[in-house]
Amino acid sequence: MRDILHGAGRRPSPRFRWLAALGAIAALSACQTPTPPSGPAGAASAPTSPAAPADPAGGLPPGAALAAEARWLGELFAGTPVRVAGERDGSVRLSVPVKYAYDTPAALPPRPPLQAVLDKLAQSLQRQPTARLVVSPPGSAVAAGRVAAIETHLGRRGVSAARVSAGSAGATEAAVLLRLLPGPTAIRRLDDSQLPPPPPPPSAAR
């Protein structure tokens, strides 16, 4: 453990890099949380219970294939600026604020916090081999390059570029939108015993 924390001449493990990136997101989020105004001197503040986080899978239809992934991703990024939400079409949407995604307005490579999100999505895509990812980065002029950079990053983690596609370029300038789409619904084939009987032949004309 000491070698991991202090380096000891070795490169940090991917897990350590991911935890460090998530820690950076959480720290930045905490710095931006406004402090509630204090009450009058001597006034006792009523105890408050923290609100329970919304279930990211709550917006998914019943029996959605990606429900477990939505909950897993929601737990991973709870307390960070990354937003995870299930959609009625069965997809899972993640929103990463642009300042955590790119160093400059025209930069193409993702920053470490966005890389951390992509690493977790790569795990979801490996668990869901028919699922796909749609990427909608900000900046219409650089959107194609940013999608290509994300494809390259995911490719290093075993995700085929064929499973990554571009969404609406510049759909929002405030965040990178990532949509995890479920695979096609399995076709249920009927055997002969389940088919309705054929219609009777038309009567012969007299």
N, C-alpha and C positions, 0 to 999 in steps of 0.2 A: 504493500500500500504506500509506504514512504517513497519507493522508487517511482510510483505512478504520479504522486503529488509533486515531487521535486524534480522529476525528469530523470536524474541519474544517468544522463548521457543518452537516453533513449527517446524516441519520438513518442508523444502521447498517443494513447490508444484511441480508436474512433469513438468508443463510448465516452471517454473522457472529453474529447473535443465536443461531442454532442451535448454533454452535460454543461460544459463551460458556455456553449452558445445559448442554451436555454437559461442558464443563470444570468447571462447578460441581458436577455430579453426581460426576465422577471425584475432585475434590478432597475432597468430603464423604466419599466412600467411603474414600479414603486416610487421612483423619483417624480413621476408625473401625477401621482395621486394627490389631490388637494387635501390639506388638513382641515377637518371640520372646525368651524369657529367655536371657541370655548364659551361656555355660558357665563352667567354672572358669578362673581367671586363667592365661594361658599355654597353655590347651588349644586345639589347632588345630581349627577347625570344618571338617567335611567339606563339599566343594563339592556343592551340590545343583542339579539342573536344574529349571527351572520346569515345572510340569505343563501339558501341552497342553490348551487349552480344549476342552470337549466340543463335538462338532458339533451345532448346534441342529437340523439336519435329520435327525439320527440316529434320532429317534423317529418319523419319518414313514414311511408305507408306501412300498415301491419305486415309483418313477415319480410321486411326489406332485407335483401342479401347483405347490405353494407351496414346494418344496424350495429353489429359488434365493432366494426372498424370506426364508426362514428363515435361510439362511447370511448373506445381506446384512445383515439386521437384527442377527444375532448378532455380526458383525464390528463394526458401528456401535457397539453398546452393550457390547462387551467391556471389562472392567475397571470397569464402573459397577454400581450396585445394580439396574439393570434386567435382568431375567432373560428369556431367549428360549428357547423349547423347542418342538419339533415334537411333535404328538400323533398317536396311531394312527389317528384319524379323518381325518387329512389337514390339520388346522388347525394354526395357529402361535399359541402362547400367549405373551403378554408380561405380566410382572408388574412394576408400578411401586410401590415403597414409598409409603405414604400421606403420609409427611412430605415427600416430594418432589413430591407431587401437589396438595395443598391447603394453604392457609395456616392454616386453622382447621378443627375438626371439622365445622362446619356450612357452610363455604365452598363455593360452586358453581363459580366459574371455575377452570380448571386453572392451576397454577403453571407458570413457564417450563420446568422440566425435563419435566413431563408434556406441555406444548405441543410440546417438541422431539421427543418420542416420537410424538405424534400427527402431526406434520409428516412424519415418515418413513413412518408408516403410510399417510398420504395418497398418498405416492408409490407405495407398493406397490399400493394400491387403483386408482391410475390405470394401472399396468402390468397389473393383473389386473382387467379391467372387469367380470367376473362374480363376483368375490370380495365378501364382506361382512365387516363388523366387528361383533362382539358386545361390549358394554361392561358390565362388572360392577363398579360403584364401591362403596366402603364407605359405610356410613351409610344404613340403610334409609329413614330419614325424609327424607333429601335426595337419594336415589339418582336419582329421576326428574329433578330439576333438574340434577344433575351430568351425566346422559346428554344432556339437552337442550343443556347448555353445550358438551359435546364435539361434538355434532352441529353446533352453530353454528360452532365452531372449524374443523371439517373442511369445512363448507360453504364457508367463505372460501377454502379450498384446492381447491375444485372437486369435492368428494365429496358426492353427493346424500344427503339425510337418509334416503331409502328404503333405502340400503345400510348404515345403522347401526341397530342394535337393542339393546335392554336385555337383559342377562342376569339372573342371580339377584342381586337387590339384597342388599347386605351379605354376599355369598358369603364374603368375608374382610374383617375390619376393618383388616388390616395393609397392604393393597395394593389398587391398581386393577388389575383383570384385564381384558386386552384380547385377544380371540381373533379372528384373521384366518381366516375360513372360505373354503374353495375354492368356486368356482362349481359349478353342477350339471354332472354328467357328460354329455358329448355323447351323443345318441341315435344309435346306428348302425343305419341303415335297410338292409334287405335288398331287393335287386331280385328279379324273378321267377326268375332263373336260380339264385339261392341258396336259394330256398324248397324244402322237401321236397315231393314229389308228393302230391297229395290222396289220401285213402284211397279204396279201391274202393267203389262203391255197394253197399249191402246187396242180397243176392240176393232176387229176387221170391218171395213166398210162393206155394207151389203149392196 
